[in-house]
Amino acid sequence: MCRYIDSRRFTGYVTLYNMLKLKEPLMKTYGGLTFCVADKGYSWLQYFPKDAHFIVTTMFNEKREVVEWYIDICKSQGVTDQGVPWFDDLYLDIVVLGDGTVFLLDEDELDDALRRGVITEADYALATKTAHGLLRMIDAHAFPYFRLSIEHRRRLFPASALKV
């Protein structure tokens, strides 16, 4: 499901992916702890904020509890002619676990992409500036997507509207 929102709190696309059937759960490990981020009954709510250089994915378990927020740093984003949001990834990612633990991921991949000429120095600067700005917002408890994702998951995509 995909919706465009234009409000005081958020402008951009919000998508919801419901996982009805998977071959096997998707597990991720951060800081020595392993988490399931995708399985039957899980859902991912994604934000594509207008004119931003990041997207936010909130991963919910089958009980609609937040497993993690995954923030992709991107060069650009847009929407296909079919109305499907997309983004041009810039390697850096931020993960925030449900308990508030924060991880900055893939700095080595960003460095390697610059070294190999896959991205420009301007792309590199954009990625690092964006990531560090987001980390400051998270640290200051000023990142709105934590609360917003829980509210939008409940209000925009109620369980009754998602039955298949």
Buried (B, 14 or more C-beta within 10 A) or exposed (E): EBEEBEEEEBEBBBBBBBBEEEEEEBEBEBEEEEBBBBBEBBBBBBBBBEEBBBBBBBBBBEEEEBBBBBBBBBBEBEBEEEEEBEBEBBBBBBBBBBEEEBEBBBBEBBEEBBEEEEBEEEBBEBBBEBBEEBBEEBEEEEBEBBEBBBEBBEEBBEEEEEEE
